[in-house]
Amino acid sequence: MLTVFWITFSVAIFIIVVSLIMSPESSSFSGALVGSSDLELFKEKKERGSKIFLKWSMFSLGIALMIGTLIVRSLM
């Protein structure tokens, strides 16, 4: 059980690191909060390279974190 806990903990740390790397790309959300007029929320943009890798790694790490927490919770 302790191994599953540490794996889940390390996945959570990786999620924090990936979200810190992704944070400069999320200017549209902060612009929406303050009412910026140059928003491109509904403009079609194709993600390439590291952006798509970070997006899918965040998605898969989130699913791994949910599964890990369910396993840890069921073992306790």
ChimeraX commands (.cxc) that place a marker at each C-alpha (Angstrom):
marker #1 position 0.00,0.00,0.00 radius 0.5
marker #1 position 2.87,2.33,0.76 radius 0.5
marker #1 position 4.18,1.91,-2.78 radius 0.5
marker #1 position 0.86,2.95,-4.29 radius 0.5
marker #1 position 0.82,5.98,-2.00 radius 0.5
marker #1 position 4.27,7.12,-3.15 radius 0.5
marker #1 position 3.42,6.55,-6.80 radius 0.5
marker #1 position 0.28,8.65,-6.37 radius 0.5
marker #1 position 2.27,11.32,-4.55 radius 0.5
marker #1 position 4.86,11.46,-7.34 radius 0.5
marker #1 position 2.09,11.73,-9.96 radius 0.5
marker #1 position 0.70,14.71,-8.04 radius 0.5
marker #1 position 4.15,16.34,-8.03 radius 0.5
marker #1 position 4.45,15.77,-11.79 radius 0.5
marker #1 position 1.04,17.40,-12.30 radius 0.5
marker #1 position 2.25,20.47,-10.40 radius 0.5
marker #1 position 5.41,20.65,-12.51 radius 0.5
marker #1 position 3.52,20.27,-15.80 radius 0.5
marker #1 position 0.99,22.92,-14.78 radius 0.5
marker #1 position 3.80,25.33,-13.94 radius 0.5
marker #1 position 5.33,24.73,-17.37 radius 0.5
marker #1 position 1.92,25.27,-19.02 radius 0.5
marker #1 position 1.05,28.45,-17.09 radius 0.5
marker #1 position 2.47,31.01,-19.57 radius 0.5
marker #1 position 0.17,29.61,-22.24 radius 0.5
marker #1 position -3.02,30.35,-20.29 radius 0.5
marker #1 position -3.22,34.10,-20.84 radius 0.5
marker #1 position -6.74,33.87,-22.26 radius 0.5
marker #1 position -8.21,32.85,-18.92 radius 0.5
marker #1 position -6.64,35.74,-17.05 radius 0.5
marker #1 position -7.75,38.09,-19.83 radius 0.5
marker #1 position -11.29,36.82,-19.48 radius 0.5
marker #1 position -11.26,37.61,-15.77 radius 0.5
marker #1 position -10.22,41.24,-16.22 radius 0.5
marker #1 position -12.26,41.85,-19.38 radius 0.5
marker #1 position -9.56,42.07,-22.01 radius 0.5
marker #1 position -10.75,42.88,-25.52 radius 0.5
marker #1 position -8.12,40.87,-27.42 radius 0.5
marker #1 position -9.42,37.45,-26.46 radius 0.5
marker #1 position -9.17,34.63,-28.95 radius 0.5
marker #1 position -11.27,32.12,-27.06 radius 0.5
marker #1 position -13.25,30.82,-30.01 radius 0.5
marker #1 position -10.57,31.17,-32.65 radius 0.5
marker #1 position -9.47,27.87,-34.15 radius 0.5
marker #1 position -5.90,27.17,-33.08 radius 0.5
marker #1 position -3.92,24.03,-33.78 radius 0.5
marker #1 position -1.61,22.90,-31.02 radius 0.5
marker #1 position 1.82,21.72,-32.07 radius 0.5
marker #1 position 4.97,20.33,-30.54 radius 0.5
marker #1 position 5.45,20.76,-26.82 radius 0.5
marker #1 position 1.99,22.27,-26.27 radius 0.5
marker #1 position 0.21,19.13,-27.39 radius 0.5
marker #1 position 2.63,16.96,-25.40 radius 0.5
marker #1 position 2.02,19.00,-22.24 radius 0.5
marker #1 position -1.74,18.89,-22.79 radius 0.5
marker #1 position -1.87,15.11,-23.17 radius 0.5
marker #1 position 0.61,14.51,-20.37 radius 0.5
marker #1 position -1.54,16.63,-18.04 radius 0.5
marker #1 position -4.62,14.66,-19.12 radius 0.5
marker #1 position -2.99,11.27,-18.58 radius 0.5
marker #1 position -1.41,12.30,-15.27 radius 0.5
marker #1 position -4.80,13.50,-14.06 radius 0.5
marker #1 position -6.39,10.17,-14.87 radius 0.5
marker #1 position -3.49,8.33,-13.21 radius 0.5
marker #1 position -3.93,10.48,-10.10 radius 0.5
marker #1 position -7.65,9.71,-9.91 radius 0.5
marker #1 position -7.03,5.98,-10.29 radius 0.5
marker #1 position -4.22,6.09,-7.72 radius 0.5
marker #1 position -6.30,7.91,-5.16 radius 0.5
marker #1 position -9.14,5.42,-5.62 radius 0.5
marker #1 position -6.73,2.54,-5.07 radius 0.5
marker #1 position -5.21,4.15,-1.97 radius 0.5
marker #1 position -8.68,4.91,-0.61 radius 0.5
marker #1 position -9.89,1.35,-1.18 radius 0.5
marker #1 position -6.82,-0.11,0.57 radius 0.5
marker #1 position -7.25,2.01,3.69 radius 0.5
marker link #1:1,2 radius 0.2
marker link #1:2,3 radius 0.2
marker link #1:3,4 radius 0.2
marker link #1:4,5 radius 0.2
marker link #1:5,6 radius 0.2
marker link #1:6,7 radius 0.2
marker link #1:7,8 radius 0.2
marker link #1:8,9 radius 0.2
marker link #1:9,10 radius 0.2
marker link #1:10,11 radius 0.2
marker link #1:11,12 radius 0.2
marker link #1:12,13 radius 0.2
marker link #1:13,14 radius 0.2
marker link #1:14,15 radius 0.2
marker link #1:15,16 radius 0.2
marker link #1:16,17 radius 0.2
marker link #1:17,18 radius 0.2
marker link #1:18,19 radius 0.2
marker link #1:19,20 radius 0.2
marker link #1:20,21 radius 0.2
marker link #1:21,22 radius 0.2
marker link #1:22,23 radius 0.2
marker link #1:23,24 radius 0.2
marker link #1:24,25 radius 0.2
marker link #1:25,26 radius 0.2
marker link #1:26,27 radius 0.2
marker link #1:27,28 radius 0.2
marker link #1:28,29 radius 0.2
marker link #1:29,30 radius 0.2
marker link #1:30,31 radius 0.2
marker link #1:31,32 radius 0.2
marker link #1:32,33 radius 0.2
marker link #1:33,34 radius 0.2
marker link #1:34,35 radius 0.2
marker link #1:35,36 radius 0.2
marker link #1:36,37 radius 0.2
marker link #1:37,38 radius 0.2
marker link #1:38,39 radius 0.2
marker link #1:39,40 radius 0.2
marker link #1:40,41 radius 0.2
marker link #1:41,42 radius 0.2
marker link #1:42,43 radius 0.2
marker link #1:43,44 radius 0.2
marker link #1:44,45 radius 0.2
marker link #1:45,46 radius 0.2
marker link #1:46,47 radius 0.2
marker link #1:47,48 radius 0.2
marker link #1:48,49 radius 0.2
marker link #1:49,50 radius 0.2
marker link #1:50,51 radius 0.2
marker link #1:51,52 radius 0.2
marker link #1:52,53 radius 0.2
marker link #1:53,54 radius 0.2
marker link #1:54,55 radius 0.2
marker link #1:55,56 radius 0.2
marker link #1:56,57 radius 0.2
marker link #1:57,58 radius 0.2
marker link #1:58,59 radius 0.2
marker link #1:59,60 radius 0.2
marker link #1:60,61 radius 0.2
marker link #1:61,62 radius 0.2
marker link #1:62,63 radius 0.2
marker link #1:63,64 radius 0.2
marker link #1:64,65 radius 0.2
marker link #1:65,66 radius 0.2
marker link #1:66,67 radius 0.2
marker link #1:67,68 radius 0.2
marker link #1:68,69 radius 0.2
marker link #1:69,70 radius 0.2
marker link #1:70,71 radius 0.2
marker link #1:71,72 radius 0.2
marker link #1:72,73 radius 0.2
marker link #1:73,74 radius 0.2
marker link #1:74,75 radius 0.2
marker link #1:75,76 radius 0.2
view
